[in-house]
Amino acid sequence: MKAIDRLIVALDVSTASEAIKIIDALEDTVKYYKVGMQLYNSVGPKMAEELLTRGKKVFIDLKFHDIPNTASQAGAVFTRMGVTMFNVHVAGGYKMMKATVDTAAEVAISSGIERPKIIGVTVLTSLSQEEFNNEIGFNGKIIEKVRAWSSQAQEAGLDGVVASAQELPIIRQACGPDFIVVTPGIRPAWAASNDQQRIVTPKEAMQLGASQIVVGRPIYGSSDPKEAARKILAEMEEGLC
């Protein structure tokens, strides 16, 4: 898989006009975008539909965490829409994850389309070890919970997980080389870390075996988004060599 297929640009903005400006600026440099809560809650499915119309791949990042029926029916909506990938919180439990996978598969078969990849959110990359223990209330190390939740996600039929690239080796050990690991918290050496804690560079993420990386502010916050994307793709290619 080439670097361009591994780079997902996060459209973490609040309006359709801002998102369109980013997409237009990047042109063919990027073909995979993430639509998260900020944009989706502002404009609904319109932006996902716009991206699909333009022939782009779409990752819906709404992190479903609800009872099995609700989560699975939400997944059915995006399966019918034709998105490439969406996610759920692994903390929602095995039944919720399995129901979402099963329902998406049924909808895809009945509609004659490919089922989206479904990945599980493990531990948010904005959380530090101290916050994980003292505020969230989990004992032990973050990496131990990531390994346990990744294994549970795989058992429930999920295609992969969202996790920090720093946790990639232990996920690969637990779940194998074909398990998708999408890594946020990616910051080139020339970009600010912002509110991310467990971060790595694009090159390091590729060297560690990330399936895809999610990058937002270092690209759309740049004075030249296309050039920033090209620099990140070049770093990724170095890591793939």
LOZA-248021 format. One record per atom (N, C-alpha, C): x, y, z. Coordinates in steps of 0.1 Angstrom, whole numbers, plus 5000, padded with zeros to 4 digits. Layout:
# LOZA-248021
X:Y:Z
...
//
This chain:
# LOZA-248021
5008:4988:5000
5000:5000:5000
5009:5013:5000
5006:5022:4991
5014:5034:4990
5011:5044:5001
5020:5053:5003
5017:5063:5013
5004:5071:5011
5001:5074:4999
4989:5082:4997
4976:5074:5001
4977:5061:5001
4966:5053:5006
4966:5051:5021
4976:5056:5027
4978:5054:5042
4976:5067:5049
4975:5078:5042
4973:5091:5048
4958:5095:5049
4953:5098:5060
4939:5102:5062
4940:5117:5068
4934:5126:5061
4934:5140:5065
4922:5143:5073
4924:5147:5085
4912:5150:5094
4907:5164:5091
4894:5164:5088
4887:5177:5085
4881:5182:5098
4889:5186:5107
4885:5190:5121
4882:5205:5121
4872:5208:5113
4867:5222:5112
4852:5222:5114
4846:5234:5115
4832:5235:5119
4822:5238:5108
4827:5241:5096
4818:5245:5086
4821:5238:5073
4811:5236:5064
4813:5230:5051
4823:5238:5043
4822:5252:5044
4830:5260:5035
4845:5259:5039
4848:5257:5052
4862:5255:5056
4867:5241:5051
4858:5231:5052
4862:5218:5048
4865:5218:5033
4856:5224:5025
4857:5225:5010
4870:5232:5007
4873:5242:5014
4886:5250:5011
4898:5241:5013
4898:5232:5023
4909:5223:5025
4910:5213:5014
4898:5207:5011
4898:5197:5000
4902:5203:4987
4898:5214:4984
4901:5221:4971
4916:5224:4971
4922:5228:4982
4936:5232:4983
4945:5219:4981
4940:5208:4986
4948:5196:4985
4947:5189:4972
4936:5191:4965
4934:5185:4952
4936:5170:4952
4945:5165:4943
4947:5151:4942
4959:5146:4951
4964:5155:4959
4975:5151:4968
4970:5141:4979
4957:5143:4982
4951:5134:4993
4938:5128:4987
4936:5116:4991
4924:5109:4986
4916:5103:4998
4920:5105:5010
4913:5099:5021
4911:5109:5032
4898:5111:5037
4895:5121:5047
4887:5116:5058
4889:5122:5070
4882:5119:5082
4872:5129:5085
4859:5125:5087
4849:5135:5091
4845:5131:5106
4848:5140:5115
4846:5137:5129
4834:5144:5135
4833:5144:5148
4822:5150:5155
4820:5165:5152
4831:5172:5152
4830:5187:5150
4823:5190:5137
4827:5184:5126
4822:5188:5113
4808:5181:5111
4807:5168:5115
4795:5161:5113
4783:5167:5121
4786:5171:5133
4776:5177:5141
4772:5191:5136
4780:5197:5128
4777:5210:5122
4769:5209:5109
4773:5200:5100
4767:5199:5087
4760:5186:5084
4761:5176:5093
4754:5163:5091
4762:5155:5080
4754:5147:5073
4761:5138:5063
4765:5145:5051
4762:5158:5049
4765:5165:5037
4779:5164:5032
4789:5166:5042
4803:5166:5038
4808:5152:5034
4803:5142:5041
4807:5128:5037
4802:5125:5023
4789:5129:5020
4784:5127:5007
4791:5135:4996
4796:5147:5000
4804:5155:4990
4817:5148:4987
4823:5143:4997
4836:5136:4995
4834:5124:4986
4824:5116:4989
4821:5104:4981
4818:5108:4967
4811:5119:4964
4808:5124:4951
4821:5127:4944
4831:5132:4951
4844:5136:4945
4853:5124:4943
4848:5112:4947
4856:5100:4946
4867:5098:4957
4865:5105:4968
4874:5103:4979
4869:5092:4989
4879:5087:4996
4876:5077:5007
4872:5085:5019
4863:5079:5027
4857:5086:5039
4858:5077:5051
4864:5083:5062
4865:5077:5075
4855:5085:5084
4844:5079:5088
4835:5085:5098
4840:5083:5112
4844:5093:5119
4850:5092:5132
4840:5097:5142
4829:5090:5145
4819:5094:5155
4820:5085:5168
4828:5075:5168
4831:5067:5180
4818:5062:5187
4810:5054:5180
4798:5049:5185
4800:5042:5199
4792:5045:5209
4793:5039:5222
4779:5039:5228
4772:5029:5225
4758:5028:5229
4754:5014:5231
4741:5011:5233
4736:4998:5234
4738:4991:5220
4739:4978:5219
4741:4971:5206
4732:4975:5195
4719:4976:5198
4710:4980:5187
4712:4994:5181
4714:5003:5190
4716:5017:5186
4729:5018:5178
4740:5013:5183
4753:5014:5176
4753:5007:5163
4747:4995:5162
4746:4987:5150
4738:4994:5139
4727:5000:5143
4719:5007:5134
4725:5020:5128
4733:5026:5137
4741:5038:5132
4751:5033:5122
4757:5021:5125
4767:5016:5115
4760:5012:5102
4747:5008:5102
4740:5004:5090
4738:5017:5082
4736:5028:5088
4734:5041:5080
4746:5044:5072
4758:5043:5078
4770:5046:5071
4774:5035:5061
4770:5023:5064
4772:5012:5054
4765:5015:5041
4752:5019:5042
4744:5022:5031
4750:5035:5023
4755:5044:5031
4761:5056:5025
4773:5053:5016
4780:5042:5020
4792:5038:5012
4805:5044:5017
4806:5047:5030
4818:5052:5035
4829:5040:5036
4841:5044:5037
4852:5034:5037
4854:5028:5050
4852:5036:5061
4855:5031:5074
4847:5040:5084
4844:5033:5096
4838:5040:5107
4843:5033:5120
4841:5040:5131
4846:5034:5144
4836:5034:5155
4839:5025:5165
4831:5024:5177
4841:5024:5189
4836:5026:5201
4844:5025:5213
4845:5011:5217
4857:5005:5218
4858:4992:5223
4852:4991:5237
4852:5001:5245
4847:5002:5258
4832:4999:5258
4825:4999:5247
4811:4996:5246
4808:4981:5247
4819:4973:5246
4817:4959:5249
4816:4950:5237
4818:4937:5239
4819:4927:5229
4805:4927:5221
4794:4927:5228
4781:4925:5222
4778:4937:5212
4782:4949:5217
4780:4961:5208
4788:4960:5196
4801:4956:5197
4810:4955:5186
4805:4945:5176
4802:4933:5181
4797:4922:5172
4784:4925:5165
4775:4931:5172
4762:4935:5166
4765:4945:5154
4774:4954:5156
4777:4964:5146
4783:4958:5134
4792:4949:5136
4798:4942:5125
4788:4933:5117
4780:4926:5125
4770:4917:5118
4760:4925:5110
4755:4936:5116
4745:4944:5109
4751:4950:5097
4763:4956:5098
4769:4962:5086
4771:4951:5075
4775:4939:5079
4777:4929:5069
4764:4925:5062
4753:4924:5069
4740:4921:5064
4735:4932:5054
4737:4945:5058
4733:4956:5050
4742:4956:5037
4754:4954:5038
4763:4954:5026
4759:4943:5016
4756:4931:5022
4753:4920:5013
4739:4923:5006
4730:4928:5013
4716:4930:5007
4717:4942:4998
4727:4951:4999
4728:4963:4991
4738:4960:4979
4745:4949:4980
4754:4946:4969
4766:4955:4969
4770:4959:4981
4782:4968:4983
4792:4962:4992
4804:4968:4993
4814:4964:5002
4811:4969:5016
4813:4960:5026
4812:4965:5040
4823:4974:5044
4820:4985:5050
4831:4994:5055
4840:4987:5065
4852:4991:5066
4861:4987:5076
4855:4993:5090
4855:4984:5100
4850:4989:5113
4862:4987:5123
4865:4998:5129
4877:4998:5138
4872:5003:5152
4880:4999:5162
4876:5002:5176
4886:5012:5182
4880:5022:5189
4888:5031:5196
4893:5025:5210
4905:5025:5212
4911:5020:5225
4912:5031:5235
4924:5036:5237
4926:5047:5247
4929:5059:5239
4922:5070:5241
4924:5082:5234
4938:5087:5235
4944:5092:5223
4958:5096:5223
4960:5109:5231
4949:5116:5235
4951:5128:5243
4953:5125:5257
4951:5113:5262
4953:5109:5276
4967:5106:5279
4972:5111:5290
4985:5108:5296
4983:5096:5305
4994:5090:5309
4993:5078:5319
4987:5083:5332
4990:5095:5337
4985:5100:5349
4970:5102:5349
4965:5107:5338
4951:5109:5336
4943:5096:5335
4949:5086:5328
4944:5073:5326
4941:5066:5340
4951:5068:5349
4950:5062:5362
4941:5070:5372
4944:5083:5373
4939:5091:5383
4925:5097:5380
4923:5100:5367
4910:5106:5363
4900:5096:5357
4905:5088:5348
4896:5078:5342
4894:5066:5352
4904:5063:5360
4902:5053:5371
4906:5039:5367
4914:5038:5356
4919:5024:5353
4933:5022:5360
4934:5010:5365
4947:5006:5370
4956:5001:5359
4969:5001:5362
4979:4995:5352
4982:5005:5342
4990:5001:5332
4995:5009:5322
4986:5010:5310
4986:5021:5303
4978:5023:5291
4980:5012:5281
4993:5008:5279
4996:4998:5269
4990:4985:5272
4988:4981:5284
4982:4969:5288
4967:4969:5284
4960:4980:5287
4946:4981:5283
4944:4981:5268
4953:4988:5261
4953:4988:5246
4954:4974:5241
4963:4966:5246
4965:4952:5242
4952:4944:5244
4946:4945:5256
4934:4937:5260
4923:4941:5251
4921:4955:5249
4910:4959:5241
4911:4956:5226
4924:4956:5221
4926:4953:5207
4922:4938:5205
4926:4929:5214
4923:4915:5213
4908:4913:5213
4901:4920:5222
4886:4919:5223
4880:4924:5210
4885:4935:5205
4880:4940:5192
4881:4930:5181
4892:4923:5180
4895:4913:5170
4885:4901:5172
4883:4897:5184
4874:4886:5187
4860:4889:5183
4856:4902:5184
4842:4906:5181
4841:4908:5166
4852:4907:5158
4851:4908:5143
4854:4921:5138
4859:4930:5146
4863:4943:5141
4876:4941:5132
4878:4950:5122
4889:4950:5113
4902:4955:5119
4900:4963:5129
4912:4969:5135
4909:4978:5147
4918:4987:5150
4916:4996:5161
4923:5009:5158
4919:5019:5166
4926:5032:5166
4935:5032:5178
4947:5035:5176
4957:5035:5188
4969:5043:5184
4976:5047:5195
4988:5054:5193
4999:5045:5186
5007:5051:5178
5017:5043:5171
5027:5037:5181
5028:5043:5193
5037:5038:5203
5032:5024:5208
5020:5021:5206
5014:5009:5210
5014:4998:5199
5018:5002:5187
5018:4993:5176
5025:4980:5178
5037:4979:5183
5043:4966:5185
5035:4956:5193
5029:4961:5204
5022:4951:5212
5009:4947:5206
5003:4956:5198
4991:4953:5191
4994:4943:5180
5005:4945:5173
5009:4935:5162
5011:4921:5169
5018:4921:5180
5021:4909:5187
5008:4902:5191
4998:4909:5195
4986:4903:5200
4976:4900:5189
4976:4907:5178
4965:4906:5168
4970:4903:5154
4983:4903:5152
4989:4899:5139
4991:4910:5129
4997:4907:5118
5001:4917:5108
4990:4923:5100
4979:4916:5099
4968:4920:5090
4957:4929:5097
4958:4929:5110
4949:4937:5118
4952:4952:5115
4941:4960:5112
4943:4974:5108
4946:4982:5121
4956:4990:5121
4959:5000:5132
4959:5014:5126
4950:5022:5129
4949:5036:5124
4954:5044:5136
4964:5053:5133
4971:5060:5143
4969:5075:5142
4962:5081:5152
4962:5096:5153
4974:5100:5161
4975:5112:5165
4986:5117:5173
4999:5117:5165
4997:5120:5152
5009:5121:5144
5013:5135:5142
5026:5138:5145
5031:5151:5144
5045:5151:5137
5046:5157:5125
5059:5158:5120
5068:5166:5129
5081:5165:5127
5091:5172:5136
5089:5187:5135
5084:5192:5124
5083:5206:5122
5069:5212:5127
5061:5203:5133
5048:5208:5137
5046:5207:5152
5037:5216:5157
5034:5216:5172
5026:5203:5176
5028:5199:5188
5021:5187:5193
5006:5190:5197
5003:5203:5200
4989:5207:5204
4985:5199:5216
4973:5193:5216
4968:5186:5228
4970:5171:5227
4978:5166:5218
4981:5152:5217
4993:5149:5227
4992:5137:5233
5003:5133:5243
5012:5122:5238
5006:5112:5233
5014:5100:5229
5016:5101:5213
5026:5109:5209
5027:5112:5195
5040:5106:5189
5040:5104:5176
5051:5100:5168
5051:5107:5155
5062:5106:5148
5063:5113:5134
5057:5104:5124
5054:5109:5112
5049:5100:5101
5059:5089:5098
5072:5092:5097
5082:5082:5094
5082:5071:5104
5082:5075:5117
5082:5065:5128
5069:5056:5128
5058:5062:5124
5045:5054:5124
5046:5044:5113
5052:5047:5102
5053:5037:5091
5063:5026:5095
5074:5030:5101
5084:5020:5106
5079:5011:5116
5069:5016:5124
5063:5007:5135
5052:4998:5129
5048:5001:5117
5038:4992:5110
5024:4998:5111
5022:5011:5111
5008:5016:5111
5002:5013:5097
4989:5010:5098
4982:5008:5085
4979:5021:5079
4974:5030:5087
4971:5044:5082
4974:5054:5093
4976:5066:5090
4978:5077:5100
4968:5088:5097
4964:5094:5108
4955:5106:5107
4962:5118:5111
4962:5128:5101
4969:5141:5104
4959:5152:5100
4958:5162:5109
4949:5173:5107
4956:5186:5107
4958:5192:5119
4963:5206:5120
4976:5208:5113
4986:5199:5113
4998:5202:5106
4996:5204:5091
4985:5199:5085
4982:5201:5071
4973:5213:5069
4961:5212:5075
4951:5223:5072
4955:5236:5079
4963:5235:5089
4968:5248:5095
4980:5254:5089
4985:5248:5079
4997:5253:5072
4993:5264:5062
5003:5272:5060
5000:5283:5049
5000:5277:5035
5005:5265:5034
5005:5258:5021
5001:5243:5024
4988:5240:5025
4984:5227:5029
4989:5216:5019
4989:5219:5007
4993:5208:4997
5008:5205:4999
5016:5215:5002
5031:5213:5004
5033:5205:5017
5025:5209:5027
5026:5202:5040
5022:5187:5038
5012:5184:5031
5008:5170:5028
5019:5163:5020
5025:5169:5011
5035:5163:5003
5047:5160:5012
5051:5169:5021
5062:5166:5030
5059:5154:5039
5046:5153:5044
5042:5142:5052
5043:5129:5044
5038:5129:5032
5038:5117:5024
5053:5113:5021
5062:5123:5019
5076:5120:5017
5082:5113:5030
5078:5118:5041
5083:5112:5054
5078:5098:5055
5065:5096:5051
5059:5083:5052
5066:5073:5043
5070:5077:5031
5077:5069:5021
5090:5065:5026
5097:5074:5033
5110:5071:5040
5108:5059:5050
5097:5060:5057
5095:5050:5067
5091:5036:5062
5086:5036:5049
5081:5024:5042
5093:5017:5035
5104:5024:5034
5115:5019:5026
5122:5008:5035
//
